[in-house]
Amino acid sequence: MAFESLMDFFQMGKHGLYVWSTYAISLVALMGLFITTRYHNQQLRKQLKKRYQREQSR
């Protein structure tokens, strides 16, 4: 094992703050992209459903 203890692993040789904050920022960005994509997908489906229903009623 490269680290002698779990605490050494989390500290990453004094670079832990940088490493873990980078992981956190990346995770937040990916979650934001996932959530906004799902939201826009739902909105698009609603719009298409309304358009389809409107065209079927003609």
Biopython code that builds the backbone (N, CA, C, O; Angstrom):
import numpy as np
from Bio.PDB.StructureBuilder import StructureBuilder

atoms = [
    (1, "MET", "N", (0.850, -1.179, 0.000)),
    (1, "MET", "CA", (0.000, 0.000, 0.000)),
    (1, "MET", "C", (0.891, 1.237, 0.000)),
    (1, "MET", "O", (1.915, 1.268, 0.682)),
    (2, "ALA", "N", (0.507, 2.241, -0.755)),
    (2, "ALA", "CA", (1.319, 3.446, -0.901)),
    (2, "ALA", "C", (1.270, 4.340, 0.337)),
    (2, "ALA", "O", (2.193, 5.119, 0.573)),
    (3, "PHE", "N", (0.214, 4.236, 1.119)),
    (3, "PHE", "CA", (0.059, 5.081, 2.300)),
    (3, "PHE", "C", (0.115, 4.202, 3.544)),
    (3, "PHE", "O", (-0.340, 3.059, 3.534)),
    (4, "GLU", "N", (0.671, 4.747, 4.594)),
    (4, "GLU", "CA", (0.835, 3.965, 5.818)),
    (4, "GLU", "C", (-0.430, 3.899, 6.659)),
    (4, "GLU", "O", (-0.613, 2.961, 7.436)),
    (5, "SER", "N", (-1.296, 4.877, 6.512)),
    (5, "SER", "CA", (-2.546, 4.869, 7.273)),
    (5, "SER", "C", (-3.640, 5.526, 6.433)),
    (5, "SER", "O", (-3.376, 6.118, 5.387)),
    (6, "LEU", "N", (-4.840, 5.409, 6.906)),
    (6, "LEU", "CA", (-5.973, 6.011, 6.209)),
    (6, "LEU", "C", (-5.874, 7.533, 6.232)),
    (6, "LEU", "O", (-6.249, 8.200, 5.268)),
    (7, "MET", "N", (-5.371, 8.073, 7.330)),
    (7, "MET", "CA", (-5.218, 9.529, 7.437)),
    (7, "MET", "C", (-4.194, 10.030, 6.414)),
    (7, "MET", "O", (-4.382, 11.096, 5.829)),
    (8, "ASP", "N", (-3.121, 9.280, 6.195)),
    (8, "ASP", "CA", (-2.148, 9.653, 5.163)),
    (8, "ASP", "C", (-2.792, 9.657, 3.790)),
    (8, "ASP", "O", (-2.489, 10.508, 2.954)),
    (9, "PHE", "N", (-3.675, 8.707, 3.562)),
    (9, "PHE", "CA", (-4.384, 8.661, 2.289)),
    (9, "PHE", "C", (-5.220, 9.912, 2.093)),
    (9, "PHE", "O", (-5.191, 10.501, 1.012)),
    (10, "PHE", "N", (-5.969, 10.338, 3.113)),
    (10, "PHE", "CA", (-6.818, 11.522, 2.990)),
    (10, "PHE", "C", (-5.998, 12.805, 2.880)),
    (10, "PHE", "O", (-6.435, 13.758, 2.233)),
    (11, "GLN", "N", (-4.826, 12.846, 3.496)),
    (11, "GLN", "CA", (-3.990, 14.044, 3.426)),
    (11, "GLN", "C", (-3.204, 14.109, 2.120)),
    (11, "GLN", "O", (-2.797, 15.193, 1.701)),
    (12, "MET", "N", (-2.990, 12.990, 1.485)),
    (12, "MET", "CA", (-2.300, 12.905, 0.192)),
    (12, "MET", "C", (-0.975, 13.663, 0.193)),
    (12, "MET", "O", (-0.671, 14.382, -0.759)),
    (13, "GLY", "N", (-0.203, 13.510, 1.233)),
    (13, "GLY", "CA", (1.103, 14.162, 1.282)),
    (13, "GLY", "C", (0.998, 15.675, 1.216)),
    (13, "GLY", "O", (1.721, 16.312, 0.450)),
    (14, "LYS", "N", (0.133, 16.243, 1.985)),
    (14, "LYS", "CA", (-0.116, 17.692, 2.081)),
    (14, "LYS", "C", (-0.823, 18.268, 0.851)),
    (14, "LYS", "O", (-0.979, 19.485, 0.745)),
    (15, "HIS", "N", (-1.244, 17.425, -0.059)),
    (15, "HIS", "CA", (-1.990, 17.884, -1.227)),
    (15, "HIS", "C", (-3.455, 17.487, -1.127)),
    (15, "HIS", "O", (-4.208, 17.657, -2.086)),
    (16, "GLY", "N", (-3.863, 16.969, 0.005)),
    (16, "GLY", "CA", (-5.216, 16.459, 0.180)),
    (16, "GLY", "C", (-6.296, 17.499, -0.057)),
    (16, "GLY", "O", (-7.319, 17.200, -0.672)),
    (17, "LEU", "N", (-6.082, 18.711, 0.422)),
    (17, "LEU", "CA", (-7.088, 19.767, 0.241)),
    (17, "LEU", "C", (-7.339, 20.013, -1.242)),
    (17, "LEU", "O", (-8.488, 20.110, -1.673)),
    (18, "TYR", "N", (-6.275, 20.113, -2.017)),
    (18, "TYR", "CA", (-6.405, 20.321, -3.455)),
    (18, "TYR", "C", (-7.081, 19.127, -4.120)),
    (18, "TYR", "O", (-8.004, 19.296, -4.916)),
    (19, "VAL", "N", (-6.629, 17.944, -3.798)),
    (19, "VAL", "CA", (-7.144, 16.730, -4.445)),
    (19, "VAL", "C", (-8.626, 16.549, -4.147)),
    (19, "VAL", "O", (-9.423, 16.359, -5.065)),
    (20, "TRP", "N", (-9.001, 16.605, -2.882)),
    (20, "TRP", "CA", (-10.390, 16.336, -2.518)),
    (20, "TRP", "C", (-11.324, 17.464, -2.928)),
    (20, "TRP", "O", (-12.482, 17.212, -3.260)),
    (21, "SER", "N", (-10.839, 18.714, -2.911)),
    (21, "SER", "CA", (-11.701, 19.804, -3.378)),
    (21, "SER", "C", (-11.937, 19.689, -4.882)),
    (21, "SER", "O", (-13.017, 20.024, -5.367)),
    (22, "THR", "N", (-10.937, 19.219, -5.617)),
    (22, "THR", "CA", (-11.099, 19.007, -7.054)),
    (22, "THR", "C", (-12.135, 17.921, -7.318)),
    (22, "THR", "O", (-12.981, 18.065, -8.201)),
    (23, "TYR", "N", (-12.068, 16.841, -6.556)),
    (23, "TYR", "CA", (-13.084, 15.789, -6.698)),
    (23, "TYR", "C", (-14.477, 16.339, -6.372)),
    (23, "TYR", "O", (-15.441, 16.036, -7.075)),
    (24, "ALA", "N", (-14.585, 17.132, -5.329)),
    (24, "ALA", "CA", (-15.886, 17.677, -4.926)),
    (24, "ALA", "C", (-16.452, 18.609, -5.998)),
    (24, "ALA", "O", (-17.635, 18.535, -6.329)),
    (25, "ILE", "N", (-15.611, 19.476, -6.533)),
    (25, "ILE", "CA", (-16.066, 20.402, -7.572)),
    (25, "ILE", "C", (-16.510, 19.635, -8.813)),
    (25, "ILE", "O", (-17.534, 19.956, -9.415)),
    (26, "SER", "N", (-15.748, 18.635, -9.186)),
    (26, "SER", "CA", (-16.111, 17.821, -10.354)),
    (26, "SER", "C", (-17.428, 17.093, -10.129)),
    (26, "SER", "O", (-18.264, 17.026, -11.031)),
    (27, "LEU", "N", (-17.617, 16.553, -8.942)),
    (27, "LEU", "CA", (-18.858, 15.847, -8.632)),
    (27, "LEU", "C", (-20.046, 16.795, -8.669)),
    (27, "LEU", "O", (-21.096, 16.441, -9.204)),
    (28, "VAL", "N", (-19.905, 17.982, -8.116)),
    (28, "VAL", "CA", (-20.990, 18.966, -8.138)),
    (28, "VAL", "C", (-21.321, 19.367, -9.574)),
    (28, "VAL", "O", (-22.492, 19.486, -9.933)),
    (29, "ALA", "N", (-20.287, 19.574, -10.395)),
    (29, "ALA", "CA", (-20.524, 19.943, -11.794)),
    (29, "ALA", "C", (-21.256, 18.829, -12.543)),
    (29, "ALA", "O", (-22.193, 19.099, -13.294)),
    (30, "LEU", "N", (-20.836, 17.592, -12.342)),
    (30, "LEU", "CA", (-21.502, 16.468, -13.014)),
    (30, "LEU", "C", (-22.937, 16.303, -12.541)),
    (30, "LEU", "O", (-23.825, 16.018, -13.345)),
    (31, "MET", "N", (-23.175, 16.477, -11.250)),
    (31, "MET", "CA", (-24.539, 16.387, -10.731)),
    (31, "MET", "C", (-25.397, 17.504, -11.313)),
    (31, "MET", "O", (-26.553, 17.276, -11.670)),
    (32, "GLY", "N", (-24.841, 18.708, -11.410)),
    (32, "GLY", "CA", (-25.577, 19.819, -12.003)),
    (32, "GLY", "C", (-25.943, 19.554, -13.446)),
    (32, "GLY", "O", (-27.068, 19.828, -13.864)),
    (33, "LEU", "N", (-25.001, 19.021, -14.216)),
    (33, "LEU", "CA", (-25.286, 18.679, -15.608)),
    (33, "LEU", "C", (-26.360, 17.608, -15.697)),
    (33, "LEU", "O", (-27.257, 17.697, -16.535)),
    (34, "PHE", "N", (-26.280, 16.609, -14.853)),
    (34, "PHE", "CA", (-27.266, 15.531, -14.859)),
    (34, "PHE", "C", (-28.659, 16.067, -14.538)),
    (34, "PHE", "O", (-29.627, 15.733, -15.222)),
    (35, "ILE", "N", (-28.763, 16.889, -13.509)),
    (35, "ILE", "CA", (-30.059, 17.422, -13.080)),
    (35, "ILE", "C", (-30.653, 18.341, -14.141)),
    (35, "ILE", "O", (-31.837, 18.227, -14.460)),
    (36, "THR", "N", (-29.847, 19.251, -14.695)),
    (36, "THR", "CA", (-30.388, 20.163, -15.702)),
    (36, "THR", "C", (-30.767, 19.420, -16.979)),
    (36, "THR", "O", (-31.749, 19.776, -17.631)),
    (37, "THR", "N", (-30.007, 18.400, -17.341)),
    (37, "THR", "CA", (-30.348, 17.611, -18.524)),
    (37, "THR", "C", (-31.678, 16.898, -18.328)),
    (37, "THR", "O", (-32.514, 16.889, -19.231)),
    (38, "ARG", "N", (-31.882, 16.302, -17.161)),
    (38, "ARG", "CA", (-33.160, 15.629, -16.889)),
    (38, "ARG", "C", (-34.313, 16.622, -16.910)),
    (38, "ARG", "O", (-35.378, 16.325, -17.452)),
    (39, "TYR", "N", (-34.110, 17.802, -16.321)),
    (39, "TYR", "CA", (-35.158, 18.823, -16.288)),
    (39, "TYR", "C", (-35.524, 19.251, -17.709)),
    (39, "TYR", "O", (-36.704, 19.304, -18.054)),
    (40, "HIS", "N", (-34.522, 19.555, -18.532)),
    (40, "HIS", "CA", (-34.795, 19.983, -19.900)),
    (40, "HIS", "C", (-35.433, 18.863, -20.717)),
    (40, "HIS", "O", (-36.274, 19.124, -21.578)),
    (41, "ASN", "N", (-35.043, 17.642, -20.458)),
    (41, "ASN", "CA", (-35.642, 16.502, -21.139)),
    (41, "ASN", "C", (-37.127, 16.391, -20.791)),
    (41, "ASN", "O", (-37.951, 16.149, -21.672)),
    (42, "GLN", "N", (-37.469, 16.565, -19.528)),
    (42, "GLN", "CA", (-38.873, 16.508, -19.109)),
    (42, "GLN", "C", (-39.671, 17.635, -19.746)),
    (42, "GLN", "O", (-40.795, 17.425, -20.201)),
    (43, "GLN", "N", (-39.091, 18.833, -19.781)),
    (43, "GLN", "CA", (-39.792, 19.967, -20.387)),
    (43, "GLN", "C", (-40.014, 19.729, -21.878)),
    (43, "GLN", "O", (-41.086, 20.035, -22.400)),
    (44, "LEU", "N", (-39.027, 19.195, -22.556)),
    (44, "LEU", "CA", (-39.155, 18.913, -23.981)),
    (44, "LEU", "C", (-40.222, 17.855, -24.239)),
    (44, "LEU", "O", (-41.001, 17.967, -25.187)),
    (45, "ARG", "N", (-40.255, 16.834, -23.398)),
    (45, "ARG", "CA", (-41.276, 15.801, -23.566)),
    (45, "ARG", "C", (-42.681, 16.379, -23.391)),
    (45, "ARG", "O", (-43.598, 16.026, -24.132)),
    (46, "LYS", "N", (-42.846, 17.270, -22.407)),
    (46, "LYS", "CA", (-44.154, 17.900, -22.193)),
    (46, "LYS", "C", (-44.558, 18.736, -23.405)),
    (46, "LYS", "O", (-45.705, 18.688, -23.849)),
    (47, "GLN", "N", (-43.599, 19.508, -23.937)),
    (47, "GLN", "CA", (-43.895, 20.334, -25.108)),
    (47, "GLN", "C", (-44.274, 19.476, -26.314)),
    (47, "GLN", "O", (-45.227, 19.780, -27.031)),
    (48, "LEU", "N", (-43.518, 18.407, -26.524)),
    (48, "LEU", "CA", (-43.812, 17.536, -27.660)),
    (48, "LEU", "C", (-45.154, 16.832, -27.501)),
    (48, "LEU", "O", (-45.880, 16.647, -28.477)),
    (49, "LYS", "N", (-45.482, 16.443, -26.281)),
    (49, "LYS", "CA", (-46.766, 15.799, -26.031)),
    (49, "LYS", "C", (-47.921, 16.771, -26.319)),
    (49, "LYS", "O", (-48.912, 16.394, -26.943)),
    (50, "LYS", "N", (-47.784, 18.022, -25.859)),
    (50, "LYS", "CA", (-48.816, 19.023, -26.131)),
    (50, "LYS", "C", (-48.949, 19.277, -27.632)),
    (50, "LYS", "O", (-50.060, 19.385, -28.150)),
    (51, "ARG", "N", (-47.816, 19.371, -28.327)),
    (51, "ARG", "CA", (-47.853, 19.601, -29.775)),
    (51, "ARG", "C", (-48.519, 18.439, -30.492)),
    (51, "ARG", "O", (-49.329, 18.643, -31.397)),
    (52, "TYR", "N", (-48.183, 17.233, -30.092)),
    (52, "TYR", "CA", (-48.776, 16.041, -30.703)),
    (52, "TYR", "C", (-50.286, 16.024, -30.482)),
    (52, "TYR", "O", (-51.045, 15.749, -31.411)),
    (53, "GLN", "N", (-50.723, 16.316, -29.260)),
    (53, "GLN", "CA", (-52.148, 16.329, -28.957)),
    (53, "GLN", "C", (-52.867, 17.424, -29.743)),
    (53, "GLN", "O", (-53.987, 17.221, -30.212)),
    (54, "ARG", "N", (-52.225, 18.582, -29.887)),
    (54, "ARG", "CA", (-52.810, 19.685, -30.628)),
    (54, "ARG", "C", (-52.960, 19.311, -32.108)),
    (54, "ARG", "O", (-53.978, 19.622, -32.726)),
    (55, "GLU", "N", (-51.960, 18.653, -32.667)),
    (55, "GLU", "CA", (-52.017, 18.263, -34.071)),
    (55, "GLU", "C", (-53.020, 17.126, -34.305)),
    (55, "GLU", "O", (-53.606, 17.035, -35.384)),
    (56, "GLN", "N", (-53.219, 16.275, -33.320)),
    (56, "GLN", "CA", (-54.175, 15.189, -33.460)),
    (56, "GLN", "C", (-55.618, 15.685, -33.392)),
    (56, "GLN", "O", (-56.518, 15.053, -33.945)),
    (57, "SER", "N", (-55.839, 16.800, -32.723)),
    (57, "SER", "CA", (-57.200, 17.325, -32.569)),
    (57, "SER", "C", (-57.659, 18.090, -33.802)),
    (57, "SER", "O", (-58.837, 18.436, -33.891)),
    (58, "ARG", "N", (-56.797, 18.359, -34.734)),
    (58, "ARG", "CA", (-57.173, 19.101, -35.970)),
    (58, "ARG", "C", (-57.896, 18.255, -36.919)),
    (58, "ARG", "O", (-58.279, 18.719, -37.993)),
]
sb = StructureBuilder()
sb.init_structure("model")
sb.init_model(0)
sb.init_chain("A")
sb.init_seg("    ")
for serial, (resi, resn, name, xyz) in enumerate(atoms, 1):
    if name == "N":
        sb.init_residue(resn, " ", resi, " ")
    sb.init_atom(name, np.array(xyz, "f"), 0.0, 1.0, " ", f" {name:<3s}", serial, name[0])
structure = sb.get_structure()
